[in-house]
Amino acid sequence: MADKDYYDTLGVDRNASKADIKSAYKKLAKKYHPDKFQDESEKKTAEEKFKEINEAAAILGDDAKRQQYDQFGKVNGASDFSGFDYNDFGGFTDFGDIFDQFFGGGMGGFGSFGQRRGSRGGGVRQYRGNDLRFDMNITLEEAAKGIEKTIKIPRMEKCDKCGGIGAKDSSDIDSCSTCHGSGRQTVTKRTPFGLFQTTSTCRTCGGEGKVVKNPCAECRGEGIVEKSAKLKIRIPEGVEDGSRLRITGEGEAGRKGGPHGDLFVVIHVKQHDVFQRLGNDLYLEVPISFTQAALGDTVQIPTIDGKTRLKIPEGTQTNTTFLIKGKGIPNINGYGRGAERVKVVIETPEKLNKKQKDLLKKFSDEMGEKSSPSKGFFEKFFGK
């Protein structure tokens, strides 16, 4: 291997990053692992190639050794791969992880895995319960005024029979003899790079550190059982469509007596027949007659709180919008309130009798030019 190019072995250039080297190593290690070959001749060739790519990765994956190799073309004290045994890697399925274990931590020969987190309680490791989601449909009126609703949800709750510990009795819980209560198991392997030590979740106790001799018959050792719960949920005034309310501690109970998760209530506001909401303002379209618009009038209109009266000034044009302050949706933060915006639309009569038509014709003659678009309107298109 001394006369070979490590970069060429992995198929990377000399400016390759460690990520590039790792990626190349992972692909080649999977490609040439001897276990993939049945033919003895092919397996022997693969073993030699496997040795080569591991030696190349051992050098280029270590910053100090790579610098020495780049400067002098060799590495003092490089590992001897003459007695390399690929079976040292038989228990691994992800060669990218092997690269990280061997070369990402500085060739010290020791790697570690993340420890499963949990709290101790009742002699066993506890697990936080799952969060739950509940979708609630409400009306616009309920969103504006706020409401309290009772809901029923299925969820996992603490087993009453064992109190959540998962055992018939607390005396049925012993420390794991394999990991001695730590929940972690250490395995040491001899590799071409030295002793390699890995720490992983204990297979005997599943990382709990404790073993239950006599599980609870009700919950089968889990400490939780499936039930349904009735909850009163207070929906605040001003809530919007899509809002998510978090109810702390009302999710599922945790295994082995662990704490509850949270409940998230997602609000869906039904479309209203009359009002349209935009922010905290309400929009409303009200039809009025031509005479009401021309002569003025006071009309009754709906609001989210009931009815109110709106004054229509004489000469009001169609699509005029009137603002009524304080008749919109309350601010969810507890201060202020939106407005109601009322757009009036003049309705044109569809069926007129002869007398009505004559009166309108007489009115049109009296108005003269004012009964049609103004002279200035046409001048914009056709000129003077």
Phi, psi and omega per residue, in radians:
M1 nan -0.253 -3.046
A2 -1.139 -0.566 -3.098
D3 -1.583 0.034 -3.103
K4 -1.698 2.730 -3.136
D5 -1.620 2.034 -3.125
Y6 -1.066 -0.660 3.126
Y7 -1.135 -0.714 3.126
D8 -1.161 -0.614 3.133
T9 -1.063 -0.712 -3.141
L10 -1.555 -0.155 3.118
G11 1.288 0.589 3.120
V12 -2.174 2.774 3.100
D13 -1.528 3.028 -3.032
R14 -1.243 -0.268 3.100
N15 -1.687 0.183 -3.091
A16 -1.090 2.439 3.075
S17 -1.359 2.951 3.119
K18 -1.114 -0.578 3.088
A19 -1.120 -0.685 3.100
D20 -1.130 -0.720 3.135
I21 -1.143 -0.736 3.125
K22 -1.080 -0.765 -3.122
S23 -1.111 -0.748 3.131
A24 -1.143 -0.741 3.121
Y25 -1.063 -0.788 -3.106
K26 -1.052 -0.762 -3.132
K27 -1.150 -0.770 -3.094
L28 -1.242 -0.644 3.133
A29 -1.118 -0.677 3.091
K30 -1.211 -0.650 -3.081
K31 -1.203 -0.675 -3.004
Y32 -1.904 0.217 3.096
H33 -1.101 2.203 -3.037
P34 -1.008 -0.460 -3.106
D35 -1.129 -0.264 -3.121
K36 -1.401 -0.175 -3.031
F37 -1.962 2.381 3.127
Q38 -1.663 -0.699 3.126
D39 -1.156 2.291 -3.059
E40 -1.100 -0.676 3.138
S41 -1.132 -0.790 3.123
E42 -1.143 -0.658 3.127
K43 -1.109 -0.717 -3.141
K44 -1.121 -0.722 3.098
T45 -1.114 -0.710 3.131
A46 -1.137 -0.639 3.121
E47 -1.067 -0.756 3.139
E48 -1.129 -0.751 3.127
K49 -1.142 -0.675 3.122
F50 -1.092 -0.680 3.083
K51 -1.103 -0.741 -3.086
E52 -1.106 -0.819 -3.089
I53 -1.231 -0.529 3.083
N54 -1.240 -0.663 3.085
E55 -1.164 -0.724 3.122
A56 -1.097 -0.740 3.129
A57 -1.180 -0.586 3.121
A58 -1.101 -0.584 3.137
I59 -1.461 -0.907 -3.050
L60 -1.313 -0.326 3.117
G61 -1.452 -0.181 3.121
D62 -1.881 2.108 -3.033
D63 -1.009 -0.760 -3.091
A64 -1.180 -0.772 -3.123
K65 -1.229 -0.583 3.106
R66 -1.160 -0.709 3.123
Q67 -1.101 -0.725 3.119
Q68 -1.136 -0.727 3.133
Y69 -1.145 -0.741 3.140
D70 -1.116 -0.569 -3.065
Q71 -1.472 -0.701 -3.020
F72 -2.009 -0.139 -3.140
G73 1.398 0.041 3.093
K74 -2.704 2.965 -3.122
V75 -2.240 2.133 3.101
N76 -1.205 2.293 3.096
G77 1.336 0.395 3.123
A78 -1.144 2.620 -3.083
S79 -1.067 2.478 3.070
D80 -1.570 2.036 -3.079
F81 -1.715 0.228 -3.104
S82 -1.139 -0.524 3.125
G83 -1.814 0.449 -3.078
F84 -1.120 2.369 3.094
D85 -2.139 1.936 -3.101
Y86 -1.110 -0.311 -3.137
N87 -1.151 -0.264 3.044
D88 -1.051 -0.362 -3.113
F89 -1.826 0.191 -3.058
G90 -1.081 -0.483 -3.084
G91 -1.544 0.008 -3.078
F92 -1.822 2.528 3.085
T93 -2.054 -0.296 -3.122
D94 -2.061 1.792 -3.094
F95 -1.261 -0.305 3.015
G96 -1.148 -0.649 3.093
D97 -1.186 -0.646 3.093
I98 -1.047 -0.781 3.134
F99 -1.005 -0.791 3.131
D100 -1.107 -0.711 -3.104
Q101 -1.132 -0.803 -3.068
F102 -1.391 -0.770 -2.923
F103 -1.921 -0.344 -3.099
G104 -1.339 -0.394 -3.060
G105 -1.841 0.146 3.019
G106 1.656 0.450 3.001
M107 1.062 0.379 3.120
G108 -1.283 -0.272 3.094
G109 1.583 0.022 -3.101
F110 -2.149 2.334 3.069
G111 -2.195 2.874 3.106
S112 -2.512 2.691 3.107
F113 -1.975 2.698 -3.137
G114 -1.092 2.386 3.115
Q115 -1.500 2.365 3.107
R116 -1.169 2.224 -3.093
R117 -1.448 2.621 3.104
G118 -3.133 2.888 3.116
S119 -1.950 2.690 -3.138
R120 -1.594 2.436 3.110
G121 -2.958 2.281 -3.135
G122 1.183 0.317 3.090
G123 1.560 -0.078 -3.133
V124 -2.255 2.838 3.105
R125 -1.261 2.324 -3.108
Q126 -1.745 2.691 -3.128
Y127 -2.256 2.304 3.122
R128 -1.138 2.459 -3.135
G129 -1.258 2.857 -3.135
N130 -1.260 2.574 2.974
D131 -1.331 2.647 3.128
L132 -2.140 2.732 3.082
R133 -2.176 2.384 3.070
F134 -2.286 2.198 3.126
D135 -1.657 2.162 -3.083
M136 -2.071 2.262 3.074
N137 -1.699 2.271 3.105
I138 -2.354 2.856 3.106
T139 -1.531 2.928 3.104
L140 -1.122 -0.654 3.107
E141 -1.081 -0.716 3.126
E142 -1.175 -0.628 3.106
A143 -1.170 -0.615 -3.121
A144 -1.287 -0.683 -3.031
K145 -1.728 -0.266 -3.034
G146 1.406 2.677 -3.097
I147 -2.794 2.695 3.026
E148 -1.920 2.197 -3.117
K149 -2.186 2.554 3.078
T150 -1.752 2.225 -3.141
I151 -2.118 2.752 3.098
K152 -2.145 2.174 -3.095
I153 -2.245 2.455 3.001
P154 -1.408 2.400 3.115
R155 -2.813 2.857 3.065
M156 -1.460 2.270 3.138
E157 -2.206 2.854 -3.092
K158 -1.063 2.379 3.131
C159 -1.206 2.158 -3.124
D160 -1.241 -0.509 -3.047
K161 -1.214 -0.730 -3.103
C162 -1.872 0.002 -3.125
G163 1.248 0.237 3.076
G164 1.668 -0.047 -3.082
I165 -1.467 -0.278 3.090
G166 1.490 -0.014 -3.122
A167 -2.114 2.760 3.086
K168 -1.053 -0.664 -3.123
D169 -2.615 2.720 -3.140
S170 -1.090 -0.414 3.127
S171 -1.283 -0.217 3.127
D172 -1.481 0.094 -3.129
I173 -1.870 2.078 -3.141
D174 -2.044 2.744 3.040
S175 -1.221 2.455 -3.128
C176 -1.131 2.235 -3.115
S177 -1.302 -0.359 -3.118
T178 -1.375 -0.856 -3.091
C179 -1.811 -0.019 3.125
H180 1.006 0.649 3.042
G181 1.548 -0.042 -3.102
S182 -1.441 -0.409 -3.091
G183 1.408 0.036 -3.116
R184 -2.196 2.562 -3.099
Q185 -2.164 2.258 -3.108
T186 -1.863 2.272 3.121
V187 -2.167 2.328 3.141
T188 -1.962 2.269 3.097
K189 -2.182 2.546 3.052
R190 -1.606 2.205 -3.103
T191 -2.237 2.995 3.095
P192 -1.061 -0.287 -3.104
F193 -1.717 0.042 -3.074
G194 2.047 -2.885 3.112
L195 -1.327 2.297 -3.126
F196 -2.060 2.087 -3.071
Q197 -1.963 2.233 3.095
T198 -2.078 2.499 3.079
T199 -2.059 2.146 -3.083
S200 -2.379 3.075 3.106
T201 -1.109 2.365 -3.135
C202 -1.115 2.228 -3.098
R203 -1.316 -0.424 -3.093
T204 -1.267 -0.827 -3.061
C205 -1.862 -0.005 3.139
G206 1.203 0.387 3.107
G207 1.576 0.033 -3.092
E208 -1.449 -0.403 -3.130
G209 1.436 -0.159 -3.119
K210 -2.284 2.670 3.094
V211 -2.163 2.275 3.122
V212 -1.605 2.040 -3.129
K213 -1.289 -0.770 -3.116
N214 -2.183 1.633 -3.114
P215 -1.126 2.672 3.071
C216 -1.138 2.297 -3.116
A217 -1.218 -0.466 -3.090
E218 -1.281 -0.816 -3.067
C219 -1.874 -0.004 3.123
R220 1.024 0.641 3.049
G221 1.525 -0.042 -3.084
E222 -1.508 -0.442 -3.123
G223 1.481 -0.006 -3.139
I224 -2.380 2.619 3.101
V225 -2.353 2.737 -3.113
E226 -1.436 2.211 3.118
K227 -2.459 -3.046 3.006
S228 -2.238 2.594 -3.079
A229 -2.267 2.470 3.021
K230 -1.745 2.251 -3.100
L231 -2.272 2.486 3.017
K232 -1.668 2.115 -3.100
I233 -1.957 2.165 3.103
R234 -1.626 2.027 3.097
I235 -1.625 2.045 -3.084
P236 -1.249 2.661 3.093
E237 -1.178 2.479 3.132
G238 1.613 0.030 -3.108
V239 -1.112 2.527 -3.087
E240 -1.841 2.843 3.053
D241 -1.089 2.284 -3.125
G242 1.584 -0.078 3.119
S243 -1.100 2.585 3.139
R244 -2.127 2.066 3.129
L245 -1.727 2.288 -3.139
R246 -1.786 2.101 3.101
I247 -1.860 1.783 -3.033
T248 -1.145 2.317 3.039
G249 1.372 0.167 -3.128
E250 -1.905 0.307 3.022
G251 -1.492 -2.723 -3.128
E252 -1.345 2.620 3.064
A253 -1.205 2.610 3.126
G254 -1.441 2.678 3.078
R255 -1.157 2.640 3.099
K256 1.017 0.602 3.108
G257 1.416 0.247 -3.118
G258 -1.235 2.915 -3.096
P259 -1.224 2.763 3.110
H260 -1.243 2.665 2.932
G261 -1.398 -2.932 -3.126
D262 -1.921 2.762 3.069
L263 -1.875 2.256 3.104
F264 -1.948 2.077 3.136
V265 -1.766 2.041 -3.135
V266 -1.712 2.174 -3.048
I267 -1.612 2.306 3.039
H268 -2.133 1.992 -3.118
V269 -1.599 2.150 -3.118
K270 -1.164 2.602 3.100
Q271 -1.191 2.357 -3.092
H272 -1.574 2.622 -3.117
D273 -1.269 -0.462 -3.020
V274 -2.044 -0.839 -3.023
F275 -1.630 2.622 2.973
Q276 -2.147 2.271 -3.074
R277 -1.733 2.389 3.019
L278 -2.433 1.860 -3.003
G279 1.196 -2.224 3.084
N280 -1.805 0.100 3.108
D281 -1.662 2.591 3.068
L282 -1.953 2.395 -3.119
Y283 -1.978 2.383 -3.065
L284 -2.463 2.417 3.095
E285 -1.952 2.190 -3.072
V286 -2.115 2.192 3.095
P287 -1.425 2.433 3.039
I288 -2.328 2.828 -3.122
S289 -1.494 2.915 3.107
F290 -1.081 -0.735 -3.123
T291 -1.153 -0.639 3.090
Q292 -1.125 -0.708 3.134
A293 -1.199 -0.682 -3.078
A294 -1.333 -0.735 -3.054
L295 -1.680 -0.263 -3.075
G296 1.526 2.688 -3.114
D297 -2.985 2.982 3.007
T298 -2.078 2.109 -3.064
V299 -2.024 2.705 3.106
Q300 -1.649 2.282 -3.112
I301 -2.272 2.727 3.101
P302 -1.474 2.655 2.969
T303 -2.282 3.005 3.133
I304 -1.162 -0.336 -3.131
D305 -1.718 -0.169 -3.062
G306 2.580 -2.411 -3.130
K307 -1.974 2.675 3.029
T308 -2.592 3.011 -3.106
R309 -1.957 2.448 -3.116
L310 -2.155 2.236 -3.137
K311 -1.512 2.190 3.107
I312 -1.782 1.963 3.140
P313 -1.190 2.675 3.093
E314 -1.166 2.516 -3.120
G315 1.448 0.260 3.140
T316 -1.161 2.310 3.132
Q317 -1.582 2.699 3.113
T318 -1.103 2.586 -3.114
N319 1.267 0.201 3.015
T320 -1.213 2.378 -3.115
T321 -1.922 2.256 3.108
F322 -1.873 2.459 -3.100
L323 -1.829 2.169 3.057
I324 -2.008 1.854 -3.069
K325 -1.221 2.556 3.025
G326 1.338 0.168 -3.132
K327 -1.958 0.283 3.118
G328 -1.686 -2.548 -3.083
I329 -1.667 2.369 3.094
P330 -1.096 2.570 3.070
N331 -1.211 2.311 -3.068
I332 -1.151 -0.360 3.111
N333 -1.412 -0.053 3.009
G334 1.715 0.145 3.106
Y335 -2.420 2.424 3.085
G336 1.329 2.954 -3.128
R337 -2.676 2.558 -3.140
G338 -1.271 -3.083 -3.109
A339 -1.962 2.898 2.981
E340 -1.862 2.236 -3.103
R341 -1.938 1.972 -3.022
V342 -1.853 2.061 3.087
K343 -1.775 2.161 3.137
V344 -1.662 2.388 -3.132
V345 -2.146 2.153 -3.118
I346 -1.361 2.177 -3.139
E347 -1.571 2.335 3.096
T348 -1.648 2.232 3.126
P349 -1.034 2.407 -3.110
E350 -1.646 -0.544 -3.108
K351 -2.233 2.099 3.140
L352 -2.149 2.486 3.032
N353 -1.480 3.093 -3.031
K354 -1.110 -0.699 -3.121
K355 -1.108 -0.725 3.141
Q356 -1.170 -0.701 3.110
K357 -1.101 -0.719 3.130
D358 -1.105 -0.745 3.132
L359 -1.091 -0.726 3.129
L360 -1.187 -0.637 3.113
K361 -1.140 -0.720 3.104
K362 -1.119 -0.682 3.116
F363 -1.130 -0.697 3.128
S364 -1.122 -0.704 3.125
D365 -1.141 -0.645 3.127
E366 -1.161 -0.650 -3.100
M367 -1.310 -0.489 -3.126
G368 1.142 -2.241 -3.073
E369 -1.097 -0.475 -3.069
K370 -1.185 -0.221 -3.131
S371 -1.428 -0.133 3.112
S372 -2.194 3.007 3.099
P373 -0.927 2.526 -3.050
S374 -1.105 2.820 3.138
K375 -1.051 -0.634 -3.129
G376 -1.119 -0.520 -3.138
F377 -1.114 -0.791 -3.135
F378 -1.256 -0.558 -3.124
E379 -1.116 -0.455 3.119
K380 -1.141 -0.498 -3.086
F381 -1.731 -0.673 -2.980
F382 -1.940 -0.117 -3.097
G383 1.404 3.053 -3.100
K384 -1.377 nan nan
